[in-house]
Amino acid sequence: MAQLALNRFKTETIVLTTSDQTIYTAPTGYTGIVLYAHVTNVASSSSAASFTMSHVRSSTTTEIVKDASVPVSDAYIPLDGKLVLQTNDSVKASAGANSSLKVLLSVLETAN
């Protein structure tokens, strides 16, 4: 049987839409630690864009931020520390409108 790698670093990126999108899910056998999260508004218009980011465990969804506003050509950092995700926990996000919000997550996966 192959042994799991003790630690794996990952970077996840996604462009947000109005649909709830899964950015990252902690895989079986690992705990995911979100080290950094960053949402950037790359729109060419002059209006801010909003987004909601959530932690999901089974049927429980907990908002990390709800309807946070990101000015054009600026960024928002939704986490003030690290977020620990148990196996199958997810981070999801959606935008208030199909604007140009991009999300970047830096994750450390560590074997259970």
SEPA-914486 format. One line per field, with one value per atom (N, C-alpha, C): residue in three letters; atom name; x, y, z. Coordinates in steps of 0.05 Angstrom, whole numbers, plus 5000, padded with zeros to 4 digits. Each point is the difference from the previous one (the first is absolute). Layout:
BEGIN
type: c(ALA:...) $
atom: c(CA:...) $
x: c(X:...) $
y: c(Y:...) $
z: c(Z:...) $
//
This chain:
BEGIN
type: c(MET:MET:MET:ALA:ALA:ALA:GLN:GLN:GLN:LEU:LEU:LEU:ALA:ALA:ALA:LEU:LEU:LEU:ASN:ASN:ASN:ARG:ARG:ARG:PHE:PHE:PHE:LYS:LYS:LYS:THR:THR:THR:GLU:GLU:GLU:THR:THR:THR:ILE:ILE:ILE:VAL:VAL:VAL:LEU:LEU:LEU:THR:THR:THR:THR:THR:THR:SER:SER:SER:ASP:ASP:ASP:GLN:GLN:GLN:THR:THR:THR:ILE:ILE:ILE:TYR:TYR:TYR:THR:THR:THR:ALA:ALA:ALA:PRO:PRO:PRO:THR:THR:THR:GLY:GLY:GLY:TYR:TYR:TYR:THR:THR:THR:GLY:GLY:GLY:ILE:ILE:ILE:VAL:VAL:VAL:LEU:LEU:LEU:TYR:TYR:TYR:ALA:ALA:ALA:HIS:HIS:HIS:VAL:VAL:VAL:THR:THR:THR:ASN:ASN:ASN:VAL:VAL:VAL:ALA:ALA:ALA:SER:SER:SER:SER:SER:SER:SER:SER:SER:SER:SER:SER:ALA:ALA:ALA:ALA:ALA:ALA:SER:SER:SER:PHE:PHE:PHE:THR:THR:THR:MET:MET:MET:SER:SER:SER:HIS:HIS:HIS:VAL:VAL:VAL:ARG:ARG:ARG:SER:SER:SER:SER:SER:SER:THR:THR:THR:THR:THR:THR:THR:THR:THR:GLU:GLU:GLU:ILE:ILE:ILE:VAL:VAL:VAL:LYS:LYS:LYS:ASP:ASP:ASP:ALA:ALA:ALA:SER:SER:SER:VAL:VAL:VAL:PRO:PRO:PRO:VAL:VAL:VAL:SER:SER:SER:ASP:ASP:ASP:ALA:ALA:ALA:TYR:TYR:TYR:ILE:ILE:ILE:PRO:PRO:PRO:LEU:LEU:LEU:ASP:ASP:ASP:GLY:GLY:GLY:LYS:LYS:LYS:LEU:LEU:LEU:VAL:VAL:VAL:LEU:LEU:LEU:GLN:GLN:GLN:THR:THR:THR:ASN:ASN:ASN:ASP:ASP:ASP:SER:SER:SER:VAL:VAL:VAL:LYS:LYS:LYS:ALA:ALA:ALA:SER:SER:SER:ALA:ALA:ALA:GLY:GLY:GLY:ALA:ALA:ALA:ASN:ASN:ASN:SER:SER:SER:SER:SER:SER:LEU:LEU:LEU:LYS:LYS:LYS:VAL:VAL:VAL:LEU:LEU:LEU:LEU:LEU:LEU:SER:SER:SER:VAL:VAL:VAL:LEU:LEU:LEU:GLU:GLU:GLU:THR:THR:THR:ALA:ALA:ALA:ASN:ASN:ASN) $
atom: c(N:CA:C:N:CA:C:N:CA:C:N:CA:C:N:CA:C:N:CA:C:N:CA:C:N:CA:C:N:CA:C:N:CA:C:N:CA:C:N:CA:C:N:CA:C:N:CA:C:N:CA:C:N:CA:C:N:CA:C:N:CA:C:N:CA:C:N:CA:C:N:CA:C:N:CA:C:N:CA:C:N:CA:C:N:CA:C:N:CA:C:N:CA:C:N:CA:C:N:CA:C:N:CA:C:N:CA:C:N:CA:C:N:CA:C:N:CA:C:N:CA:C:N:CA:C:N:CA:C:N:CA:C:N:CA:C:N:CA:C:N:CA:C:N:CA:C:N:CA:C:N:CA:C:N:CA:C:N:CA:C:N:CA:C:N:CA:C:N:CA:C:N:CA:C:N:CA:C:N:CA:C:N:CA:C:N:CA:C:N:CA:C:N:CA:C:N:CA:C:N:CA:C:N:CA:C:N:CA:C:N:CA:C:N:CA:C:N:CA:C:N:CA:C:N:CA:C:N:CA:C:N:CA:C:N:CA:C:N:CA:C:N:CA:C:N:CA:C:N:CA:C:N:CA:C:N:CA:C:N:CA:C:N:CA:C:N:CA:C:N:CA:C:N:CA:C:N:CA:C:N:CA:C:N:CA:C:N:CA:C:N:CA:C:N:CA:C:N:CA:C:N:CA:C:N:CA:C:N:CA:C:N:CA:C:N:CA:C:N:CA:C:N:CA:C:N:CA:C:N:CA:C:N:CA:C:N:CA:C:N:CA:C:N:CA:C:N:CA:C:N:CA:C:N:CA:C:N:CA:C:N:CA:C:N:CA:C:N:CA:C:N:CA:C:N:CA:C:N:CA:C:N:CA:C:N:CA:C:N:CA:C) $
x: c(5017:4983:5018:4994:5015:4994:5021:4997:4994:4982:4993:5024:5003:5020:4992:5020:4994:4988:5013:4991:5000:4979:4998:4990:5014:4991:4985:4978:4983:4992:4997:4988:4976:4977:4975:4991:4991:4990:4974:4983:4974:4990:4985:4985:4972:4990:4974:4977:4978:4975:4978:4976:4978:4992:5009:4995:5020:4992:5017:5021:5025:5021:5019:5007:5019:5028:5015:5027:5020:4994:5018:4984:5007:4989:5023:5002:5021:4996:5020:4997:5001:4991:5000:5029:5003:5026:5016:4990:5014:4983:5014:4988:5011:4983:5008:5002:5021:5003:5003:4979:5001:5018:5023:5020:4995:4987:4996:4977:4984:4978:5000:4995:5002:4978:4985:4979:5007:5004:5007:4979:4994:4981:5016:4999:5014:4982:4976:4981:5011:4991:5007:4980:4977:4980:5008:4984:5008:4985:4984:4985:5012:4996:5010:4983:5011:4986:4999:4979:4997:5003:5007:5002:4995:4993:4996:5018:5014:5017:4991:4999:4989:5017:4998:5011:4977:5003:4979:5009:4985:5005:4973:4999:4975:4978:4979:4978:5001:5021:5003:5018:4989:5015:5003:5025:5005:5015:4988:5012:5026:5021:5025:4997:4990:4992:4975:4982:4975:4996:4997:4996:5023:5024:5023:5005:5007:5003:5030:5006:5028:5001:5013:5002:5015:4995:5014:5030:5015:5029:5011:4985:5008:4995:5006:4998:4988:4990:4988:5012:5008:5011:4979:4986:4977:5008:5025:5008:5021:4996:5019:5019:5000:5017:4997:5006:4998:4973:4991:4975:5006:4993:5005:4975:5005:4978:5005:4981:5002:4993:5006:4995:4971:4997:4975:4988:5012:4991:5008:4984:5005:4999:5013:4997:4986:4978:4984:4997:4995:4996:4982:4988:4984:5002:4995:5001:4971:4997:4974:4990:5019:4994:5023:4996:5021:5020:5015:5020:5026:5021:5026:5015:4989:5014:5015:5025:5017:5009:4999:5007:5026:5017:5024:5001:5003:5004:5027:5014:5025:4993:5005:4991:5023:5002:5019:4983:5004:4987:5020:4990:5017:4986:5015:4988:4989:4976:4988:5014) $
y: c(4977:5023:5025:5019:5024:5018:5012:5017:5029:5013:5028:5019:5020:5020:5015:5005:5013:5028:5016:5028:5005:5014:5009:5029:5017:5027:5003:5015:5004:5029:5009:5026:4995:5010:4997:5028:5002:5025:4995:5021:4997:5029:5002:5025:4996:5018:4997:5007:4986:5006:5002:5005:5002:4973:4978:4973:4994:4985:4992:4980:5006:4983:4990:4974:4988:5008:5012:5008:4978:4988:4979:4981:4975:4980:4983:4997:4984:4971:4987:4972:4980:4976:4978:4995:4997:4995:5025:5024:5024:5021:5017:5024:5023:5018:5023:5024:5015:5024:5023:5017:5023:5021:5004:5019:5029:5003:5027:4999:5021:5003:5029:5004:5026:5002:5021:5004:5027:4999:5024:5008:5026:5010:5010:4986:5007:5013:5008:5012:5026:5007:5026:5021:4993:5020:5015:5019:5016:4993:4978:4993:4976:5000:4978:4975:4977:4975:4986:4985:4987:4969:4987:4971:4990:4974:4985:4976:4995:4976:4984:4973:4984:4975:4990:4974:4981:4976:4980:4974:4990:4974:4985:4978:4984:5019:5003:5017:5028:5006:5026:5019:5023:5020:5024:5009:5023:5021:5024:5021:5010:5002:5013:5030:5008:5028:4998:5020:5000:5028:5000:5025:5020:4990:5018:5015:5025:5017:5003:4997:5002:5023:5022:5021:4991:5014:4994:5004:4982:5000:4999:4986:4997:4971:4994:4972:5000:4977:4995:4974:5001:4976:4990:4978:4992:4985:4991:4985:5016:5002:5014:4980:4976:4979:4975:4978:4975:4986:4985:4985:4971:4983:4972:4985:4984:4985:4970:4987:4971:4987:4974:4985:5006:5006:5006:5028:5016:5028:5015:5021:5016:5030:5015:5029:5006:5014:5008:5030:5011:5029:5005:5024:5009:5031:5011:5029:5010:5026:5012:5004:5002:5002:4988:4992:4989:5022:5009:5020:4987:5011:4989:4996:4984:4994:4974:5001:4976:4993:4974:4991:4984:5003:4984:4990:4973:4987:4986:5003:4986:4980:4974:4979:4981:4992:4979:4976:4978:4974:4984:4990:4983:4974:4978:4973:4997:4987:4995:4977) $
z: c(5000:5000:5000:4983:4998:5024:5010:5024:4990:5015:4994:5005:4984:5005:5025:5018:5025:4996:4983:4995:4970:4991:4972:5000:4984:4997:4974:5000:4976:4998:4976:4994:4983:5009:4985:4991:4975:4989:4986:4999:4987:4994:4978:4994:5010:5017:5012:4981:5003:4986:5021:4992:5019:5012:4988:5011:5022:5020:5021:4989:5002:4989:5022:4997:5019:4991:5018:4993:5009:5023:5010:5019:4998:5018:5011:5026:5013:4992:4988:4991:5023:4994:5019:5009:5026:5012:5006:4994:5005:5014:5015:5011:4983:4991:4984:5018:4998:5016:4980:4999:4982:5013:4988:5010:4993:4976:4989:4981:5000:4981:4990:4974:4988:4978:5000:4979:4986:4974:4985:4980:4998:4981:4976:4978:4976:4978:5008:4981:4989:4976:4988:5006:5012:5007:5025:5008:5023:5025:5000:5024:5014:5026:5017:4995:5007:4997:5027:5005:5026:4997:5022:5000:5028:5000:5025:4999:5022:5002:5025:4997:5022:5005:5024:5008:5000:4988:4999:5012:5020:5012:5000:4986:4997:4990:5015:4992:5013:5014:5014:4984:4993:4986:5018:5004:5017:4984:4998:4985:5013:4985:5009:4997:4977:4994:4984:5003:4985:4988:4973:4985:5005:5001:5003:4974:5002:4976:4993:4974:4991:4979:5006:4980:4975:4978:4974:5004:4988:5002:5028:5017:5028:5009:5024:5010:5028:5008:5026:5011:5025:5013:5020:4994:5016:5026:5002:5024:5016:5026:5017:5013:4992:5011:4983:5012:4985:5004:4981:5001:4997:5020:4999:4989:4979:4987:5005:5012:5004:4973:4998:4975:4991:4975:4986:5007:5017:5003:4975:4994:4976:5006:4982:4999:4974:5002:4976:5000:4976:4997:4976:5001:4977:4999:4977:4996:4999:5007:4999:4972:4981:4972:4985:4975:4984:4993:5019:4996:4994:5009:4995:5026:5018:5025:4997:5008:4999:5029:5006:5027:4998:5020:5002:5029:5003:5026:5000:5022:5005:5022:4994:5018:5006:5025:5009:5007:4986:5007:5016:5023:5016:5006:4998:5004:5028:5002:5026:5014) $
//
